[in-house]
Amino acid sequence: MNYILFDNESWQNFLPLTFTRPISEIRLGILKISEKWNKYLNQDISYMTQDYLSTKYLKKVASDNILINSCVLPNKGLVEAINSLSVGQILVHDGILIAAFVNQDKLDGFDVSLPDYSEKIVFEGDLLRIEKSYDIFQLNDKALRGDFELLTAGRKSQPISKTVNVLGEENIFLEEGAKVEFATLNANEGPIYIGKDAEIMEGALVRGPLAMCEHSVLKLGAKVYGATTLGPHCKSGGELSNVVFFGFANKAHDGFLGNAVIGEWCNIGADTNNSNLKNNYSEVKLWDYKSNRFAKTGLQFCGTIMGDHSKCGINTMLNTGTVIGVSANVYGAGFPRNFIPSFSMGGNHGFVEYRLKAVHEVAQLVMQRRGLEFDEVEQNIIDHVFELTAKYRKSF
């Protein structure tokens, strides 16, 4: 069977994170959503997403195809229900299309909102689904626990050094090459997963749930509260609380980051802090790209959402509920605005447009450091997002 993860209108709900990826490439817990489906289905999936992203995230079509909603996380019962579908049947939950069995000749133009010409089957089991960008940190605890069970079942952890202070050792798993010395790991409140060649340096204090993907690093004296995820090749110091780093991003120095989602190729300067709670304890509003206004989140704790390739200078102060777009460069004294458009440079003193040539140059240098190439495919995506977001920079 050929499986395709599809994006629908919910793609807008995860901007700016999804300007540069399909929904299924969001990291939640330890794995990306697509990686979770790969594990459960025991085969690779492909993507049905925005046209400009499809050159990187390819769609594979076969005679028989099962479309799966990118916002949905897999579990055993759901996978069984999906694999029980027959041609022309769809699986729904709370009025939302979860999956559909579609022949090749019906795939083009298939209505992923909720086709009424198909036979509907209602899924009544448990289901975890993200709907907004802030669900990524809100649901990270549940997703991390599920991934921990999935990845460690039937396997044995590498031994933990005797120099480490440990609570809940049965909930700690070290992959091959993981290094931890003279740190404190408390897994009584949730699991701690330390990926291949990841490192926790001396003096770090960790309270789970925590996921560290391959080659990620917690620096000297870091303080981490769950549920936090460091994607691959991330470095972090200072204080973290319920933060998800997608990958290849750095917060290498002191400063607080809480209830936040940080995209790939981001860098957060020394002593940068974000607020995750308003002074009057009221509900946080967040910029909503779909309605082009600030919208209620229902949350009391909500920090920063940062798109790919964005940077913060030293001592940057980010207010509660700040949304930073793709390839923004934020610096200077005082609090910048709560919505920082993509390809912006500046801070509290004002913003100017970040020239596309400079964006290319920085991206190329940053990716080269990790042995990766800012190739034509990556550049075309960035260029398209630049045009797509131009309307937000008209006020500069």
N, C-alpha and C positions, 0 to 999 in steps of 0.2 A: 504494500500500500504506500502511496505517496502522500506525505503530510505537508501542509502549507499553513503557516501562521499568518493570519490576515489582520491588518489594521483597518479599523472603521473610523467613524468621525471622532472617536475617543482619542485619536492621535493628537488632536489639538489640546486635549486636557493635560498633556505631559510636556508641552512646550515650556521652556526652550530646550529641554533634554532631548526631545524627539525631532528637533530640527536636523539632527545629524545621525539619527538611527530610527529603526522601527521600534515600536513599543516592546517587542519581544527581546530586544537587545538591552533592555533595562536590567541592571543587576539588582537583585532583591534577595536578601539572605546571603548565601555563599555564591550561588550560581546566577547567571543571567536566566531570564525566563526561557529563552530558546534552549539553553543548556539543560535546564530541568526537563523539558520535553524530549530532548535527545536521549537523556538517561532513561526516562520512563518508557519511551517508545523503542529504545535500543536501535535507533537509526537517525541519520541526519534529517533535519527539516529544511524547508526553504521559506521564502517570504513573499507576501503580497502587501506591498506598502506604497508610499508615494513614488511617482515616476522618477523623480530626480535621485532617489535613494536606491533605485532598483539596479543601477549599474554596479553597486557594491554589494547589495543584499539581493541576491538573485532569486528568481522564482523558477522552480522546476515543475514541469507539467507532465502528467502521465495520463493514461486512459482512464484510470480511476483515481480520484483525489479526495482526501479528507481535509477540509478547511477547519482550522481551529482558531478561536478568538485569542489574539495576542495578549489580552489583559488577564487571561485566566491562568492560574497556576495548576499544574497537574497533580493528581493523587491517584491512588490505585483504583478507586471506585469510578472516578471520572474517565480514566483511560479505558477501563472495561466497557463503560457505556459508549464511548466514542467508537471503539473497535467493533461494537455490536451493530452499528448503523449499516443500513442497506442503501442502495442507490436511490437518491431522491429524498432521503430522510434527513431531518435536521434535529439537533439536540438543543433544547432551550432551558433556561433557568431564570426565574423571575422576569420573564418577558425579554430576556437577552439571548441572542444567538450565541451558542457556545461552540457548536461544530456542525458541519454539513458534509454529506457524502455527495460529490458532484462529478459527473462525467466530464471528459475533456471538452466536448462540444457545448456544454452548458457553463463552462468556467468563465469565459469572457463575458463580462456584463452581469455576472452573478451578484444579486443584491445582498450584501453582507449586513444590511440593517436588520431585516427579519423577513425573508421571503415567505409569502403566504401561499405559494403554490406547492410547497413541499409538505410532506407528512411530518408533523411535529411530534417529538418525543420529549417529555418533560423530565429533566434530571432533578431528582429530589434529594440527592446526597449532599454532603458538605462540599463547599466550594470556596476557594479564596481568589478574589478578583480585585485588581487595582483599578481605580476610577479617576484619580487625580494625582498630580505630582507628589503631593505630601503624603499620599498613601504609601510611598516607597519607604519613608522612615517610620510611618505609623505601623505598617505591617511587617517591618523587618524582623521583629522578634519571632513571629510565627513562621515566617519563611526560613529564617536561619535555623530554627530548631528542626524543621522538616528536612532541610538540606543536610544538616548534620547527621540525622538518622540515615538518609539516603546514601551519603558518601562513606560513612564509617561502618555500616552494617556488615558483620562478619569479618571485620578487619581489626588488626592490632596496631595501636599507636606506637610510634617511636618512644623510647623511654624518656622520662622527664629528668633533667639534671637534679642532683641532690642540693644544688645551690638555690633552687627555686622554692619559695613559700607557696604551698598548694592547698587549696580547699576544693573538694569535689573532684578528685583526680579522675574518677570514672567518667566524668563529663568533659574531659580534655583530650584532644586528639592532635598529635603532631605527625605531619607527613614527613617523608624522607627529606633530609637536609635541613629541616626546621631547627632553629637555634634559640634557646631561652636560657639565660644565666642571670642569677641574682635578681630576679623579678618576683612579683607576687601575682598569682593567678587564683582568682576566686570564681569557681564554676558552680557554686551552690545555687545561684539564681538563674543559671543558664549555661549552655555549652560554650566551650572555647575551642575553635578550630584554627590551627596554625598550619598553613599550606606549605607546599614544597619550597624549600630554600627561603622561607620567610624567617624573620628574626625579631625577637623582642629583646631589646637591650637592657642593661643593668638599671635597676631602680624603677622600672615601669610598674605601675599599679593597674591591674586589670580586673574588672568585675564583668562577668559574662551576662548575656550572650555576646560573643565576639567572633567575627570571621576575619581571618587574614589570608588572602589568596596568595598565590605563588609570588615569591620575590618581594613581598611587601615588608615594611620595616616599621616597628614602633621604636622611637628613639629614647635616649636616656631620660629617665624620670617622667615619662609620659603617664597621664592619668586617663583611663578609659572606662566609661560606663556603657552598659548595653542599652539597646541592641545596636551594635556598631559593626560596620563592614568596611574593611580596607580591600579594595579590588587589587588585581595584580599590579606589581611594580609601583605601589603607593608608599610614600614615606610620611609619617606623622609624628609630631611631638605635641607638647602642651596638653590641653584638656579636651577630650571628646565625649559627647553624650548623645547617643542615638543619631549617629551620622552614617551615611552611606556614601563611600567613594566608589565610583564606577571602575576606575583603573587609571594608571599612568598619571596620577595627580599627587601633588606634594603639599603638605602643611608641616614643614620640617621643624618649626620652632614653637616657642610658647605662644599662648593665646587660646581663647575658648571658642569652640564650635559646637553648637547643639541643635538637634532636631533639623538636620540639614541634609541636602543631597548635592553632591559635587560631581560634575561630569568628568570626562577624560581630558587629559592634557592641561589641567588647571594647576595654578600655583598660588598659594596663599602666603603672603609675606609675614615676616616675624612680628609677633605681638598683635596680629589681627584678631579681632574679637567680633562675634555676632551676638546680638540679643535674640533670645528665643522666648521671651516673656515680656509683655508690655507693662509699663510702670503701674497702670491701673488694673492689671490682671484681666483685661477685657479680651473678647474674641479677636483673633488675628485675621486681617484681610490680606489677600495675596493677589498679585496681578494675574488676571485671567485673559489669555490670548484669544479665547473664543468669543468673549463678550467685549474685549478691549476696555476693560475697566477692572477696578479692584473688587474682588468678590469675597464674601464670607467663607471661612474654612470650617467653622465649628470647633476650631482648636484654640486652646489657651497657650499651648507651646508650639511655636513654629518659627524656625530660624531662616535659613538661606537656601534657595534653589539656584544653582549655578550651572550654566551651559558649558559645553566643551570649549577648550582653548582659552578660557577666561583667566585673568590674573588679578591679584590684589597686591598693592604695595605694602610696605611695612606700616604697622600701626593703623591699618584701615579699620574703621568702625562701621559695622553693618547693623542697621536697625532691624527690629522684629519684622519678619515677613518680607525679606528682601529677595527680589527675583533679578538675577543677572543673566543676560543673554549669552549668545555665542561670541567668542573672541572679543570680550570687553576687557578694558584695562582700567582698573579702579585704583585711585591713589589720592593722597592729600588729607589734610586735617578736616575734622568734622564728619557728620553723618551724610553720606550721599543719599540721593533719592531712593525710594523703596523699589522702583522699577527702573532698571538700567538696561536700555536697549542693546541689542547685539551690535558689535563693531563700534563701541563707544569708548572714548578715552576721557578720563577726568574724574571728578568727585564732587564734593560739596560746593566747590567754586564754579562748577559748570562742566559741560561735556562738549567734545568735538568728535567728528567722525574719525574712526581708526582706519587709515588708508589700507586698501586691500593688498597693495604690494608689501607693506610692512607686516600685515597679517600672515601672508605667505612665507615671508622670510623667517619670522619667529616660529611658525609651525614647523617649518623644515628643520630648523636648528633643534627644537625641542624633541621632535620625533627621531632625529638622528642619534641623539643621546641614548635612546633605547634600542638602537639598531633597526629602526623602522623608517620607511620612506613616505614623505609627503608627496605622493604620486599624483598623476593627473586625475584619477578617480576622486581622491580626497580633495584636491583643489577644486574640482568642478562642484562638489557638494558645498564646500565653503562659499564659492562664488554664487551659487544659487541662493544660499541662505542670505548672503549679503543683499541680493536684489529683493528677496522675499521680505526682508525686515527693514527696507529703506524707509517705509512710511513712519516707523517709530522714531527716526532720526530727523524728521523734518523740522522739529522745533529747535535744533541746534543752531 
